[in-house]
């Protein structure tokens, strides 16, 4: 008997919690507060973005191109031959 009453109380507590949570979440006051907070965050972001300093670009002409010469003394790599001779 005590076990059933205990389970019944648990079910009531959980159902009340869910009911009041949903009721608060969908209430008009919560919607107004969330909308106001979103607006204030947007305003703060706009103010902060206006105060950001703009840095100068110092990456002009930083890339140096190297001319490659056709050198015939270049070593040839025989990677596949190394694998074949692995007996």
N, C-alpha and C positions, 0 to 999 in steps of 0.2 A: 504494500500500500504506500509506504513512504517513498519507494522508488518511483512510482507513477506520479506522485505529487511533485517530486523533485524534477522529473522530466517536464511536467506541465509548467512549472515555474520557469524552467529554462526556455521553453518554447515561447512563453509570454514575454520574457525579457528580450529575447532575440527579435521577436516580432515588433515589440515596442521600439527597440533600437532602430530597426529598419524603417519603420513607419515614420519616426521623427526625423531620421536622417533624410529620407526622401522628401518629406514635407518641407524641411528647411532648404534643401537644395533647390527645389522648384518654387520657392516662395519669391514674391516680388522684391522683397528687401534684399535678398541675396543677389538677385539679378541686377538690381540697381548698384549694389556695392561692387560687384564684379565689373560692370560696365564702367563705373567711375575709376576703378583701379586700372583698367586697361587704358582709359583716356589719360590718366596721370602718367602712366608708364610711357605712352607715346609722346606726351609733352616733355618729359624728362629726356627722352632720347633725342628729340629735336633740339633741345637746348644744349645737350652735351655735344651733338654733332656740329653745331655752330661754333663751339669753342675749340674744336680739334685743330691743332696746327697742321699746316700743309708743308711737307718736307720737299726740298728741292731734289730733282732727279740728277743723280751723279753717275749714271750708268751709260752715258753716251760714249760711243767709240771705245768701248771696253773690250770688245772681241777682236782678237788678232788672228788673222787668217795666215796659215802656214802653207807655203807652196810645197807640194809633194813632187819629188824628183823620181823619175823612173830609174831606179838603181838596179842594175842587173846582178849585183852581188847579194841580193836579198836571200836570206836563208829560206828554204822550202821546208814546210812542216809536213811530216808524214805520220799523222796521227793514226790513220787507219792501218798502216803497216805495223805499227806498234801493237795494235790489238790482234792482228792476224798471227804474229810471231810469238804469241803467248802460249807455248806448248809445254 
